[in-house]
Amino acid sequence: MVENFLNNDEFDGILSNYWTNLVMKMEKPQGKKYDPSSSMRAENGFAGLKNLGATCYMNSMIQQFYNVPIFRYSMMNADDQAPPAIKNHQGRQIDDNFLHQTQRLFTTLELTDRIDYNTRDYCYSYKEGNEPVNVRV
């Protein structure tokens, strides 16, 4: 499908630039809470999204978008020039910026050793009106 928009050299150049930028920016999680051996990435190389109760439809759409490389790398490389919008939620600090959370989600799916990604921060940044999405409905 990408061939309809870019030739192979253009696509390879974009992919190479995005990948290099991502690898330079990202750090693997460290600390006592990070234990990839407890749930290693699937043998097929893909990481999944944790279902928080009623997020399976949202997760399937995220996975569809993630699996379109030009969309994924465009989102990962987008710069809204906004600083992190840090909010305290349930004793945790969360960047309440939907683009930043989408970038974190896509980058983690790309680089993680874990079997899945917990979307709680992403769901918090996705608003229905002015309220975070209710993951139980």
Helices and strands as residue ranges (DSSP letters): G 2-4, H 8-25, G 36-38, E 48-49, H 56-66, H 69-77, E 86-89, E 92-95, H 98-111, E 116-117, H 120-125, E 127-128, E 131-132
